Amino acid sequence: DLSALVTYVDGQEAEKVLANLSNESYDNQDAWTAYRIGQAYDGIKNWSLAEAFYQRAVNLASEELDFQNKLALIWFKQNKIELAEAGFLNLLGSFDRHQEGLNNLAYLYLRQGNLQQADLYLKRVLKFRPDYELAWLNRANFALQKEDAVLLKASLLEVVRINPENQ
């Protein structure tokens, strides 16, 4: 219940909760708690607090690649493009097949109009995850920007093949 979590953390003062999440441990309990609170703030578009909690999660458990992805994504949402790009590239330096990291970096490049880099990362994610619907939607976006009707149709047909409900 992300809404209840935000209400609780706000009631305890978010900065105090953040300060108390400082224990590195084998089970990464504080890191996971920080991550989940970050998700709650992300959900209500309080991106500055989401960033603070995601950053704490990464600081406590940097080996958790999904934490790194969420932090880079929140930077992207805040238009901190250079930080976001570096974050995604750092994540992919640890694991070059991370589907969300590949797809998010491709989307970042699409938004910048860097179609060559977007194409590179979209091809990589689809090579490893040919049934990744969101990557096919980004591929369709890529095709629109390139004005490639054949690729657009093929990409959208893949989306519908993967998820017939996505019309």
Buried (B, 14 or more C-beta within 10 A) or exposed (E): EBEEBBEEBBEEEBEEBBEEBEEEEEEBBBBBBBBEBBBBBBEEEBBEBBBBBBBBBBBBBEEBBEBBBBBBBBBBBBEBEEBBBEBBEBBBEEEEEBBBBBBBBBBBBBEEEBBEBBBBBBBBBBEEBEEBBBBBBBBBBBBBEEEEEEBBEBBBEBBEEBEEEEE
